[in-house]
């Protein structure tokens, strides 16, 4: 099925519109979550450097919490 994505610019807002049949009902929630996540990321004031520092901090914390479990699995393998 070919579907058209329409946009309407009104009252300082952009409204997207497409036929309901173009998006299976089962996919609706994940599509909306994707759009919200993308919107949130674009509104973020994080610089690339801030994001990389946070990622490093999260990675280090994860490794500290999971190191023994992972190494035990590697040794057992």
Helices and strands as residue ranges (DSSP letters): E 6-10, E 13-17, G 20-22, H 25-43, H 48-76
